[in-house]
């Protein structure tokens, strides 16, 4: 698995993209906002996101769920 990380949203949430290098499918964890930037990041890496995971339900960790899901 490949793990990519970046800081997102006004509260600086650590967002992760965990990817299988063979299939190029992955999950995004805690999409904390900046949905278009996250979508561009995923597209630039050539990843198909199959799931969105949240470590917990605080708004700063789930802010990008609706647009990325």
C-alpha positions in Angstrom: 0.0 0.0 0.0 1.1 3.5 -0.7 0.1 6.2 1.8 -0.1 9.9 0.8 -1.0 12.7 3.2 -1.8 16.4 3.1 -3.2 19.0 5.4 -6.8 20.2 4.5 -9.4 22.6 5.7 -9.3 25.6 8.1 -8.5 23.4 11.1 -5.5 21.7 9.4 -6.8 18.2 9.4 -4.4 15.5 8.2 -6.1 13.8 5.2 -4.7 10.5 3.9 -5.0 8.7 0.7 -4.2 4.9 1.0 -3.7 3.3 -2.4 -3.0 -0.2 -3.8 -0.2 0.4 -6.3 -1.3 -2.5 -8.5 -5.0 -1.6 -8.9 -4.7 2.2 -8.3 -7.8 2.0 -6.1 -7.8 3.6 -2.7 -9.5 5.1 0.2 -9.5 8.7 1.4 -9.4 9.2 5.2 -10.7 12.3 6.9 -11.3 14.6 3.9 -11.3 17.8 6.0 -12.4 20.3 3.3 -10.9 21.8 0.2 -12.9 19.3 -1.8 -11.8 20.5 -5.2 -8.1 20.4 -4.2 -8.6 16.9 -2.9 -10.4 15.8 -6.1 -7.5 17.3 -8.2 -5.0 15.5 -6.0 -6.7 12.1 -6.5 -7.0 12.7 -10.3 -3.3 13.8 -10.6 -2.3 10.6 -8.9 -4.6 8.5 -11.1 -6.5 7.0 -8.2 -10.0 5.7 -8.1 -11.4 6.3 -4.6 -13.6 3.4 -3.6 -14.3 4.5 0.0 -14.2 7.5 2.3 -13.3 6.7 5.9 -13.6 9.0 8.9 -11.7 8.5 12.1 -14.6 10.3 13.9 -17.6 12.5 13.2 -16.3 16.0 14.0 -17.2 18.4 11.2 -13.6 19.2 10.4 -13.0 15.5 9.6 -16.1 15.0 7.5 -16.3 18.3 5.6 -15.4 16.8 2.2 -17.5 13.6 2.4 -20.6 14.8 0.4 -18.6 16.3 -2.5 -16.1 13.4 -2.7 -18.5 10.6 -2.1 
